């Protein structure tokens, strides 16, 4: 991992994501870029265009000052750009977050995006970043790590990988293990059995995974639940997981995770960092 992109709107949610981004950058020796986007208001007259231009200029100046201060804080606290093992800079653009995130990952080669997502009790100020998380996950080609505002102090010791016993689980699990290795973390490969009956694929895929990664810190588990999201989140909570990893081809699973009832959000989603990996085509 060489380059990490961390979008920020300076909210509590974004600040939590930044804590994770700094941790990962330090462990991997990566370059970390903070990204802030400013949206130009829609105008219909020359008079409103002038006002909008002045407003945009103020927003850009204010955002740049805050980004400079954030980078300075990262330098002072974590040694970025000062022999701390990683570097940090900032990017400010007038654009849509999804568009600029896609452009930067394609042209600059960012390996990971770390961003906040809203959970239960989200504040209005956190909607800009939080409501964009799923859209970014669907649009960009690199992995995306979403961090809820209620996440505790950054810790990556156990990752839960949600497996559906598919052939591409092997390639995805390799990515998860590479990520986990940076922190000395273990990986629990968890399959949710909706029917409660033994899957024909279970033994063969588990054996294939074990053979592909001999000696790797992997634990296999199968849980029974009518709903896959419930089974994964219940296992995450019961096992003391720090992060859930999934393959992005499962769009339905993503929609379920981001469309829970308010009660479910407050109980689960607001506590689950989610690493979404790109699918193999």
Residue frames relative to the residue before (quaternion, step in Angstrom):
aa qw qx qy qz dx dy dz
X 1.0000 0.0000 0.0000 0.0000 0.00 0.00 0.00
X 0.1063 -0.8429 0.5273 0.0132 3.57 -0.67 1.12
X 0.8196 0.1178 -0.0338 0.5597 3.60 1.00 -0.77
X 0.0990 -0.7873 0.6085 0.0124 3.56 -0.93 1.01
X 0.1730 -0.7751 0.6022 0.0809 3.57 -0.96 0.92
X 0.0441 -0.8093 0.5856 -0.0138 3.59 -0.80 1.02
X 0.2265 -0.7800 0.5692 0.1281 3.62 -0.25 1.22
X 0.0075 -0.8066 0.5910 -0.0098 3.57 -1.05 0.75
X 0.1328 -0.7431 0.6470 0.1074 3.52 -1.21 0.67
X 0.5422 -0.6693 0.3436 0.3741 3.55 1.39 0.44
X 0.4555 0.6766 -0.4543 0.3582 3.60 1.21 0.38
X 0.6914 -0.4388 0.3581 0.4486 3.58 -1.32 0.07
X 0.6295 0.5440 -0.3309 0.4454 3.55 1.00 -0.83
X 0.6875 0.4784 -0.2780 0.4703 3.56 0.86 -0.98
X 0.6365 0.5335 -0.3308 0.4481 3.59 1.04 -0.72
X 0.6144 0.5284 -0.3459 0.4730 3.59 1.09 -0.66
X 0.6477 0.5090 -0.3151 0.4713 3.55 0.97 -0.86
X 0.6316 0.5436 -0.3312 0.4427 3.58 1.01 -0.78
X 0.6030 0.5533 -0.3585 0.4491 3.60 1.05 -0.69
X 0.6651 0.4811 -0.2950 0.4891 3.59 0.99 -0.84
X 0.6431 0.5354 -0.3279 0.4385 3.57 0.94 -0.87
X 0.6457 0.5095 -0.3134 0.4746 3.58 1.01 -0.82
X 0.6334 0.5368 -0.3259 0.4521 3.58 0.95 -0.89
X 0.6917 0.4738 -0.2789 0.4684 3.58 0.86 -0.98
X 0.6396 0.5265 -0.3266 0.4550 3.59 0.99 -0.82
X 0.6524 0.5099 -0.3134 0.4648 3.59 0.97 -0.82
X 0.6926 0.4846 -0.2802 0.4549 3.58 0.89 -0.93
X 0.7638 0.3765 -0.1912 0.4881 3.58 1.01 -0.78
X 0.3950 -0.7246 0.4756 0.3046 3.58 1.25 -0.25
X 0.3612 0.7717 -0.4498 0.2678 3.55 1.16 0.65
X 0.4679 -0.5988 0.5493 0.3476 3.50 -1.39 0.01
X 0.1768 -0.7980 0.5730 0.0596 3.59 -0.81 1.05
X 0.0823 -0.7862 0.6119 0.0248 3.55 -0.85 1.04
X 0.2606 -0.7282 0.6145 0.1555 3.55 -0.90 0.98
X 0.1218 -0.8090 0.5741 0.0326 3.57 -0.88 0.96
X 0.0147 0.7662 -0.6425 0.0035 3.56 -0.95 0.92
X 0.1557 -0.7861 0.5933 0.0760 3.57 -0.92 0.93
X 0.1895 -0.7529 0.6236 0.0914 3.52 -1.12 0.83
X 0.2651 -0.7784 0.5536 0.1316 3.56 -0.86 1.00
X 0.3381 -0.7353 0.5531 0.1976 3.57 -0.82 1.00
X 0.4508 -0.7038 0.4735 0.2780 3.61 -0.73 1.00
X 0.5126 -0.6172 0.4958 0.3323 3.57 -1.20 0.55
X 0.0808 -0.8136 0.5757 0.0113 3.60 -0.76 1.02
X 0.2042 -0.8032 0.5499 0.1039 3.57 -1.17 0.58
X 0.7600 0.2398 -0.1791 0.5768 3.60 1.26 -0.08
X 0.6379 -0.5261 0.3912 0.4041 3.55 -1.24 0.32
X 0.6249 0.5469 -0.3405 0.4410 3.59 1.07 -0.68
X 0.6895 0.4475 -0.2808 0.4955 3.57 0.89 -0.89
X 0.5886 0.5687 -0.3685 0.4408 3.58 1.15 -0.56
X 0.6415 0.5196 -0.3188 0.4656 3.58 1.01 -0.79
X 0.6523 0.5030 -0.3042 0.4785 3.57 0.97 -0.88
X 0.6572 0.5138 -0.3083 0.4572 3.56 0.96 -0.89
X 0.6380 0.5309 -0.3212 0.4559 3.57 1.04 -0.81
X 0.6526 0.5028 -0.3067 0.4766 3.58 0.98 -0.84
X 0.6478 0.5184 -0.3095 0.4645 3.57 1.01 -0.87
X 0.6437 0.5237 -0.3180 0.4586 3.55 0.98 -0.88
X 0.6435 0.5285 -0.3211 0.4511 3.57 0.97 -0.84
X 0.6458 0.5124 -0.3116 0.4725 3.57 0.99 -0.84
X 0.6601 0.5098 -0.3060 0.4590 3.56 0.95 -0.90
X 0.6541 0.5143 -0.3142 0.4570 3.58 0.96 -0.84
X 0.6679 0.4980 -0.3014 0.4637 3.60 0.93 -0.88
X 0.6590 0.5043 -0.3056 0.4669 3.56 0.97 -0.89
X 0.6628 0.5078 -0.3029 0.4595 3.59 0.94 -0.92
X 0.6581 0.5100 -0.3253 0.4483 3.59 0.92 -0.84
X 0.6285 0.5313 -0.3365 0.4578 3.58 1.00 -0.77
X 0.6759 0.4874 -0.2912 0.4699 3.57 0.96 -0.87
X 0.6380 0.5201 -0.3238 0.4664 3.59 1.05 -0.73
X 0.6228 0.5304 -0.3326 0.4692 3.57 1.01 -0.82
X 0.6720 0.4970 -0.2957 0.4626 3.58 0.93 -0.89
X 0.6291 0.5258 -0.3324 0.4661 3.59 1.05 -0.75
X 0.6643 0.4942 -0.3059 0.4699 3.58 0.90 -0.90
X 0.6377 0.5203 -0.3293 0.4629 3.58 0.99 -0.80
X 0.6429 0.5195 -0.3194 0.4635 3.58 1.02 -0.80
X 0.6490 0.5061 -0.3130 0.4740 3.59 1.00 -0.83
X 0.6239 0.5305 -0.3316 0.4683 3.58 1.08 -0.70
X 0.7190 0.4618 -0.2557 0.4521 3.57 0.83 -0.99
X 0.7353 0.4283 -0.2397 0.4674 3.59 0.93 -0.86
X 0.8290 0.2403 -0.0758 0.4993 3.57 0.94 -0.89
X 0.5305 -0.6856 0.3854 0.3164 3.60 1.22 0.06
X 0.3065 0.7546 -0.5264 0.2442 3.59 1.18 0.38
X 0.8345 0.1486 -0.1529 0.5080 3.56 -1.06 0.85
X 0.7171 0.4080 -0.2310 0.5157 3.59 1.27 0.11
X 0.7150 -0.4484 0.2589 0.4698 3.57 1.01 0.71
X 0.4733 0.6925 -0.4271 0.3376 3.58 1.26 0.32
X 0.6388 -0.5691 0.3214 0.4058 3.57 1.24 0.21
X 0.7865 0.1445 -0.1249 0.5873 3.60 1.23 -0.03
X 0.3373 -0.7384 0.5529 0.1880 3.54 -1.29 0.39
X 0.1441 -0.7941 0.5888 0.0443 3.56 -1.22 0.49
X 0.1022 0.7594 -0.6414 0.0394 3.55 -1.15 0.71
X 0.3544 -0.7335 0.5301 0.2354 3.59 -1.23 -0.15
X 0.1901 -0.7441 0.6323 0.1022 3.53 -1.34 0.52
X 0.0290 -0.7781 0.6272 0.0193 3.58 -0.95 0.86
X 0.0178 0.8204 -0.5664 0.0767 3.56 -0.73 1.10
X 0.3428 -0.6610 0.6182 0.2519 3.51 -1.32 0.47
X 0.4126 0.6943 -0.4644 0.3634 3.57 -0.06 1.28
X 0.5298 -0.5393 0.5088 0.4117 3.52 -1.36 -0.19
X 0.5805 -0.6221 0.3923 0.3493 3.58 -0.93 0.85
X 0.6756 0.4993 -0.3152 0.4416 3.59 0.82 -0.93
X 0.6627 0.5149 -0.3082 0.4480 3.58 0.97 -0.85
X 0.7104 0.4454 -0.2777 0.4689 3.59 0.80 -0.95
X 0.6094 0.5410 -0.3575 0.4561 3.61 1.08 -0.65
X 0.6553 0.4971 -0.3079 0.4781 3.57 0.98 -0.84
X 0.6579 0.5215 -0.3066 0.4486 3.59 0.93 -0.90
X 0.6923 0.4859 -0.2838 0.4517 3.59 0.87 -0.93
X 0.6535 0.5036 -0.3271 0.4607 3.59 0.97 -0.75
X 0.6667 0.4979 -0.2986 0.4673 3.58 1.10 -0.68
X 0.7980 0.3622 -0.1613 0.4539 3.57 0.80 -1.03
X 0.7539 0.3639 -0.1998 0.5092 3.59 1.07 -0.70
X 0.4273 -0.7563 0.4162 0.2685 3.57 1.23 -0.35
X 0.1985 0.7730 -0.5725 0.1880 3.58 0.86 0.90
X 0.3594 -0.7663 0.5041 0.1715 3.56 -0.93 0.99
X 0.8002 0.0862 0.0023 0.5935 3.57 1.19 -0.56
X 0.1642 -0.7367 0.6453 0.1181 3.55 -1.15 0.75
X 0.0966 -0.7732 0.6258 0.0339 3.56 -0.90 0.98
X 0.1600 0.8101 -0.5435 0.1505 3.59 -0.53 1.12
X 0.5365 -0.6356 0.4563 0.3163 3.53 -1.23 0.47
X 0.0960 -0.7632 0.6327 0.0898 3.52 -1.30 0.39
X 0.4986 -0.6732 0.4559 0.3007 3.56 -1.01 0.76
X 0.1345 -0.7676 0.6229 0.0693 3.52 -1.17 0.72
X 0.7847 -0.2481 0.2083 0.5284 3.57 -1.10 -0.62
X 0.8267 0.2069 -0.1568 0.4993 3.56 -1.07 0.76
X 0.2675 0.7968 -0.5117 0.1780 3.60 1.10 0.54
X 0.3923 -0.7108 0.5375 0.2281 3.54 -1.09 0.77
X 0.6422 -0.5436 0.3732 0.3909 3.56 -1.17 0.56
X 0.6420 0.5494 -0.3243 0.4252 3.58 1.03 -0.79
X 0.6918 0.4879 -0.2729 0.4570 3.58 1.21 -0.46
X 0.4808 0.7082 -0.4239 0.2959 3.59 1.23 -0.04
X 0.5830 0.6118 -0.3849 0.3710 3.61 1.03 -0.68
X 0.7346 0.3658 -0.2176 0.5284 3.56 0.83 -0.99
X 0.6833 0.5391 -0.3000 0.3904 3.56 0.78 -1.05
X 0.7187 0.4484 -0.2648 0.4608 3.57 0.87 -0.90
X 0.6455 0.5264 -0.3138 0.4559 3.59 1.26 -0.28
X 0.4615 0.7308 -0.4326 0.2565 3.59 1.19 -0.37
X 0.7004 0.4596 -0.2890 0.4634 3.59 0.76 -0.98
X 0.6330 0.5358 -0.3378 0.4451 3.61 0.99 -0.78
X 0.6482 0.5031 -0.3181 0.4749 3.59 0.97 -0.80
X 0.6311 0.5459 -0.3296 0.4417 3.58 0.96 -0.87
X 0.7016 0.4726 -0.2733 0.4580 3.57 0.96 -0.86
X 0.7406 0.4717 -0.2288 0.4202 3.58 1.03 -0.78
X 0.7302 0.4312 -0.2658 0.4585 3.61 0.87 -0.84
X 0.4916 -0.6894 0.4671 0.2548 3.55 -1.27 0.47
X 0.6636 0.4888 -0.3141 0.4713 3.60 1.22 -0.23
X 0.6507 -0.5000 0.3760 0.4304 3.62 -1.21 0.23
X 0.1590 -0.7679 0.6150 0.0829 3.56 -1.19 0.67
X 0.1473 -0.7641 0.6239 0.0718 3.55 -0.91 0.99
X 0.1128 -0.8010 0.5864 0.0416 3.58 -0.56 1.18
X 0.1515 -0.8029 0.5759 0.0283 3.54 -0.92 1.03
X 0.3313 -0.7508 0.5320 0.2085 3.62 -0.72 0.98
X 0.6251 -0.5803 0.3753 0.3628 3.56 -1.16 0.61
X 0.7061 0.4576 -0.2648 0.4711 3.58 1.14 -0.56
X 0.3528 0.7291 -0.5108 0.2880 3.59 1.23 0.25
X 0.4685 -0.6692 0.4999 0.2877 3.54 -1.10 0.72
X 0.7596 -0.3186 0.2594 0.5042 3.58 -1.27 -0.18
X 0.5910 -0.6229 0.3683 0.3565 3.62 -0.81 0.94
X 0.1629 0.7527 -0.6199 0.1505 3.53 -0.81 1.10
X 0.0000 0.7873 -0.6162 0.0221 3.57 -0.87 0.94
X 0.1815 0.7942 -0.5486 0.1880 3.55 0.05 1.36
X 0.7903 0.0910 -0.0564 0.6032 3.59 1.17 -0.55
X 0.1082 -0.7860 0.6081 0.0249 3.55 -0.81 1.12
X 0.2442 -0.7517 0.5972 0.1367 3.57 -0.94 0.94
X 0.1150 -0.7920 0.5967 0.0595 3.60 -0.61 1.11
X 0.2914 -0.7730 0.5443 0.1458 3.57 -0.63 1.17
X 0.0658 -0.8267 0.5581 -0.0266 3.56 -0.38 1.29
X 0.1624 -0.7719 0.6017 0.1260 3.58 -1.11 0.67
X 0.5302 -0.6601 0.3784 0.3741 3.56 1.30 0.53
X 0.3723 0.7150 -0.5030 0.3117 3.59 0.94 0.88
X 0.6618 -0.5337 0.3525 0.3910 3.56 -1.21 0.48
X 0.7071 0.4679 -0.2788 0.4510 3.60 0.98 -0.76
X 0.4003 0.7051 -0.4834 0.3301 3.59 1.25 0.17
X 0.6076 0.5736 -0.3624 0.4129 3.60 1.03 -0.69
X 0.6880 0.4727 -0.2801 0.4741 3.58 0.84 -1.00
X 0.6702 0.4933 -0.3045 0.4635 3.59 0.96 -0.83
X 0.6412 0.5241 -0.3252 0.4565 3.56 0.98 -0.82
X 0.5863 0.5629 -0.3702 0.4498 3.60 1.10 -0.60
X 0.6499 0.5055 -0.3103 0.4751 3.59 1.00 -0.82
X 0.6512 0.5170 -0.3121 0.4596 3.56 0.97 -0.88
X 0.6679 0.4985 -0.3000 0.4641 3.59 0.94 -0.86
X 0.6189 0.5303 -0.3412 0.4683 3.58 1.05 -0.71
X 0.6515 0.5009 -0.3033 0.4824 3.55 1.00 -0.85
X 0.6680 0.5117 -0.2973 0.4511 3.58 0.90 -0.95
X 0.6187 0.5868 -0.3417 0.3951 3.58 1.03 -0.79
X 0.5871 0.5891 -0.3690 0.4148 3.60 1.12 -0.58
X 0.7712 0.3290 -0.1574 0.5217 3.57 1.17 -0.62
X 0.4461 -0.6789 0.4588 0.3600 3.57 1.29 -0.08
X 0.3681 0.7589 -0.4584 0.2801 3.57 1.20 0.60
X 0.4036 -0.6711 0.5638 0.2625 3.54 -1.30 0.44
X 0.2532 -0.7588 0.5819 0.1468 3.56 -1.26 0.44
X 0.1654 -0.7556 0.6279 0.0868 3.57 -0.85 1.03
X 0.2059 -0.7620 0.6046 0.1070 3.56 -0.67 1.13
X 0.0309 -0.8411 0.5369 -0.0572 3.56 -0.35 1.29
X 0.0924 -0.7734 0.6262 0.0332 3.55 -0.90 1.02
X 0.2652 -0.7534 0.5815 0.1546 3.56 -0.93 0.93
X 0.1972 -0.7774 0.5933 0.0695 3.53 -0.69 1.21
X 0.2554 -0.8080 0.5146 0.1308 3.57 -0.32 1.25
X 0.7102 0.4762 -0.2608 0.4482 3.59 1.03 -0.78
X 0.4175 -0.7133 0.4716 0.3073 3.59 1.12 -0.49
X 0.6186 0.5103 -0.3471 0.4862 3.57 1.30 0.14
X 0.5910 -0.5854 0.4175 0.3656 3.57 -1.14 0.60
X 0.3804 -0.7365 0.5168 0.2142 3.55 -0.81 1.03
X 0.5300 -0.6297 0.4668 0.3236 3.57 -1.09 0.76
X 0.6790 0.5107 -0.2832 0.4449 3.57 1.13 -0.65
X 0.4903 0.7286 -0.4126 0.2418 3.57 1.15 -0.62
X 0.7408 0.4323 -0.2565 0.4456 3.58 0.52 -1.14
X 0.6834 0.4998 -0.3003 0.4394 3.57 0.88 -0.94
X 0.6967 0.4641 -0.2941 0.4613 3.62 0.85 -0.88
X 0.6376 0.5175 -0.3365 0.4609 3.59 1.03 -0.72
X 0.6461 0.5075 -0.3109 0.4778 3.56 1.03 -0.81
X 0.6432 0.5242 -0.3167 0.4595 3.58 1.01 -0.83
X 0.6534 0.5070 -0.3082 0.4702 3.59 0.99 -0.84
X 0.6612 0.5120 -0.3056 0.4553 3.56 0.92 -0.92
X 0.6695 0.4890 -0.2950 0.4750 3.58 1.02 -0.78
X 0.6510 0.5303 -0.3134 0.4435 3.57 1.07 -0.73
X 0.8010 0.1861 -0.0757 0.5640 3.57 1.12 -0.70
X 0.0270 -0.8370 0.5465 -0.0018 3.60 0.56 1.12
X 0.8285 0.2074 -0.1714 0.4911 3.54 -0.91 0.95
X 0.4869 0.6628 -0.4417 0.3585 3.60 1.25 -0.04
X 0.5153 -0.6595 0.4507 0.3105 3.61 -1.10 0.64
X 0.2685 0.7744 -0.5148 0.2515 3.57 0.56 1.25
X 0.0719 -0.7545 0.6503 0.0514 3.54 -1.13 0.75
X 0.2389 -0.7837 0.5601 0.1225 3.60 -0.86 0.97
X 0.0406 0.7975 -0.5982 0.0673 3.54 -0.94 0.90
X 0.1158 -0.7621 0.6328 0.0730 3.55 -1.12 0.76
X 0.0788 -0.8025 0.5912 0.0131 3.56 -0.79 1.04
X 0.3593 -0.7280 0.5476 0.2030 3.56 -1.15 0.63
X 0.2365 0.7472 -0.5907 0.1918 3.56 -0.79 1.06
X 0.5214 -0.6442 0.4593 0.3195 3.57 -1.06 0.72
X 0.7765 0.2347 -0.1228 0.5717 3.56 1.13 -0.64
X 0.4992 -0.6988 0.4265 0.2838 3.55 -0.73 1.09
X 0.6531 0.5192 -0.3297 0.4418 3.57 0.90 -0.87
X 0.6441 0.5217 -0.3275 0.4536 3.59 0.97 -0.84
X 0.6666 0.5201 -0.3065 0.4372 3.56 0.91 -0.94
X 0.6623 0.4999 -0.3046 0.4676 3.57 0.95 -0.88
X 0.7091 0.4691 -0.2789 0.4465 3.57 0.80 -0.97
X 0.6276 0.5210 -0.3398 0.4681 3.58 1.05 -0.68
X 0.6511 0.4931 -0.3207 0.4796 3.59 0.99 -0.79
X 0.6077 0.5652 -0.3404 0.4420 3.57 1.01 -0.84
X 0.6987 0.4669 -0.2729 0.4684 3.57 0.84 -0.98
X 0.6994 0.4876 -0.2804 0.4410 3.58 0.84 -0.99
X 0.7375 0.4291 -0.2351 0.4655 3.60 1.00 -0.76
X 0.4571 -0.6940 0.4486 0.3289 3.59 1.24 -0.14
X 0.2132 0.8074 -0.5222 0.1732 3.58 1.00 0.77
X 0.3574 -0.7307 0.5444 0.2049 3.55 -1.27 0.45
X 0.8015 0.0413 0.0271 0.5960 3.57 1.20 -0.46
X 0.2314 -0.7287 0.6235 0.1634 3.57 -1.19 0.64
X 0.1324 -0.7802 0.6080 0.0639 3.59 -0.94 0.91
X 0.0206 0.7966 -0.6031 0.0356 3.57 -0.93 0.90
X 0.4853 -0.6283 0.5221 0.3118 3.53 -1.34 0.32
X 0.5047 -0.7228 0.3912 0.2643 3.57 -0.73 1.07
X 0.5272 0.6347 -0.4319 0.3642 3.64 1.10 -0.31
X 0.6268 0.5373 -0.3333 0.4554 3.57 1.22 -0.41
X 0.0760 -0.8481 0.5237 0.0255 3.57 0.49 1.19
X 0.6208 0.5511 -0.3478 0.4358 3.56 1.03 -0.71
X 0.6317 0.5296 -0.3202 0.4668 3.54 1.07 -0.81
X 0.6305 0.5250 -0.3281 0.4682 3.58 1.03 -0.80
X 0.6648 0.5042 -0.3159 0.4517 3.56 0.86 -0.92
X 0.6334 0.5240 -0.3369 0.4591 3.57 1.00 -0.75
X 0.6666 0.5150 -0.3113 0.4400 3.56 0.90 -0.91
X 0.7612 0.3749 -0.1974 0.4909 3.57 1.01 -0.79
X 0.7224 0.3996 -0.2454 0.5081 3.61 1.23 0.11
X 0.2546 0.7884 -0.5186 0.2113 3.56 0.99 0.80
X 0.5881 -0.5091 0.4619 0.4260 3.54 -1.31 0.15
X 0.6742 -0.5005 0.3452 0.4192 3.56 -1.22 0.42
X 0.6426 0.5318 -0.3296 0.4423 3.60 0.95 -0.85
X 0.6720 0.4912 -0.2970 0.4679 3.57 0.96 -0.89
X 0.6125 0.5495 -0.3503 0.4474 3.56 1.03 -0.76
X 0.6984 0.4779 -0.2796 0.4534 3.55 0.84 -1.01
X 0.6881 0.4865 -0.2803 0.4597 3.58 1.09 -0.68
X 0.8397 0.1986 -0.0556 0.5024 3.56 0.83 -1.00
X 0.7340 0.4721 -0.2952 0.3889 3.56 0.39 -1.23
X 0.6706 0.5243 -0.3060 0.4263 3.57 0.96 -0.85
X 0.7262 0.4090 -0.2430 0.4963 3.59 1.23 -0.09
X 0.6625 0.5465 -0.2807 0.4286 3.59 1.26 -0.02
X 0.2334 -0.7294 0.6278 0.1389 3.63 -0.47 1.14
X 0.1298 -0.8245 0.5507 0.0091 3.57 -0.82 1.03
X 0.1548 -0.7746 0.6103 0.0593 3.57 -0.73 1.16
X 0.0847 -0.8074 0.5839 0.0029 3.58 -0.49 1.24
X 0.1776 -0.8142 0.5506 0.0492 3.54 -0.60 1.22
X 0.5457 -0.6330 0.4376 0.3316 3.55 -1.11 0.63
X 0.4594 -0.6833 0.4968 0.2743 3.55 -1.09 0.71
X 0.4534 -0.6598 0.5256 0.2879 3.54 -1.28 0.42
X 0.1737 -0.8066 0.5590 0.0817 3.57 -0.77 1.05
